[in-house]
Each structure stands twice: as structure tokens, then as C-alpha cells.
Amino acid sequence: MTVVPTGSPSDAELLERLRAGEQGAFRELVATYQSAMRAVAFAIVGSRNADEVVQDAWLAVVRNLDGFQARSSLKTWLLTITANTAKSRLRQQRREPLLDDLPAPHGSVDAERFADNGHWQTPPGHWELDTPEALLAEAELRECLDKTVASLSELQSSVLLLHERQGLTPQDICNLLDISLSNLRVLLHRARLKVFATLEHFEETGQC
Amino acid sequence: MLTCRDLVARSSGFLDGHLRLHERLGVRAHLALCGHCRRFIRQMELSRAVLRHLPEPDAPELEALAERLACERRQR
């Protein structure tokens, strides 16, 4: 039986250069995947140990390069190694309740936005800046968003980054972080509402 | 009939396409009638797009790490 590789052709090409020990290939690998690896480590061991876990995971990657079978994508393989490295490091329970919702700089879409009958009391207003490019051209807003993401619990921010920025599927995130799909959805939804509140605040006031 | 509060609670599910058929129809029926919620959904979509485009912080140690990993590999 032939195993059909699921890795992309560019994975195969990169892998060959990695196996040859080419520094440029490692630079490409680190630049492409390190932030996703960091988000996985962050979710499992927290901010204090995340960098160390990522370093250990990289060394494990180098050690296991010859064993990589291309049955999964390079990205899935790297993130699985990171999650396993993080889990073996984890001796204590998660330090935070799973769905803990910490206060964000600009709140969320709270109950007081709605009247008793459930309709908007304070409906969303018009946004002058209405494309990602226009919004991200504002340096102050970029900083502001970084603060909002930093205010999330470690698990919540990791879920947000892995889903929205890294484009991982919900199933992959659940497998890596050992959380249920319903918890993932709750975490993601609450995080998005906080990001929404930050953008709304900036649109209304022009400041962070 | 869904309220606006219900719609906000279902907005991520709607955008991610994992609502059940009757929930999805309920959201669509509400959106057909409610301009505030149409605006909210557009702004939630924009929020997601902004996060996708938010630049990643630079990794200053990139080159040093790449060098170290390449070196480890060649020594094996």
C-alpha cells in the first residue's frame, strides 16, 4: 500500500534542505512556525515557561527530522511536537480555570448594551475606518490590539491566535490543547467580542 | 424570534458556519429585519480580518536560532 503524503510540495522541498542542515531552511522554518508554536506552548504551560518549551521543541524537531514521514503537514508535526514537549513539562494543573474570562481594556459586548426585551439599547455605530488596512495603518490601534490580546487568559489568547491568525482548524486546536470543541467555541467567541470592543472604542474615540 | 442579544451570542457560530439549520435560519431571519445586527455582523467580520492582518512581532533571535539548529543538524 502506498501512503499518500498529505504534506505540501513546498514541505517536501523544505524538508530536504533541512535534512541537509541548510541554515536558510531553518530560518524559513523558524520564521514561519515559531509564533504558532509559541501560542501552543503558551496555552499549555503559561507565559513563564513558554519560551523554554519552544526551545526544547526545536531541538526535538532537529533530532526527529529523519523520522518525519510527511503523513501530516510539517506544521501539524511541529505543533504536535510542541504540544507534547509542553505537556511533558506540565507538572501542575492548569493554573487558571478553563473558561476564566478576565477583564479586557475595553470590555466586551456586555448585558447593558441591551434593553430588557433583548434588543439593542446602545446599537453599534458607524465605523469610519472600515477595512483591515485602514485600521491597521493606525499605529496606536495596533498597540491597543496587542494590549487587548495580552489581557486575555493564556488559553484564550492562544486559541484566538491559532484560529484567526494561524488558520488552524478547530479540531486541530482541540487536539493540540486538549480542550473540547464547545469550550473552544466559547473561548473564541468571548475573545472576539473583546477585540470588537477595542475596535469600537477606537472608532468612537480615535484613541486607545 | 431571536432578540439582538441572542444574535450576538450566536454571531461567532454564524460566522464560523457551525450553527444547526434552524439556528442559521433564525439568524438570517433576524438579520433580514435588523439593520443594527447586520452592522454588528459586518463589524465582527472586520474584527476577524484585522486580527488576521495584525503584524506578528519580530523574532530578534531568529538568525541565531536558525544557525544553532542548522549546526545541531549537521553534527548528527
Interface residues (C-beta under 8 A of the other chain):
Chain A: L18 R19 G21 E22 Q23 G24 A25 F26 R27 L29 V30 A31 Q34 S35 W58 L59 V61 V62 R63 L65 V109 A111 F114 N117 G118 H119 W120 P123 P124 H126 W127 D130 T131 P132 E133 L135 L136 R142 L145 D146 L160 E164 R165 P170 R185 L188 H189 R192 L193 V195 F196 L199 E200
Chain B: T3 C4 R5 D6 V8 A9 S11 S12 G13 D16 H18 H36 C37 R39 F40 Q43 M44 L46 S47 R48 A49 V50 L51 R52 H53 L54 P55 E56 P57 A59 L62 E63 L65 A66 E67 L69 A70 C71 E72 R73 R74 R76
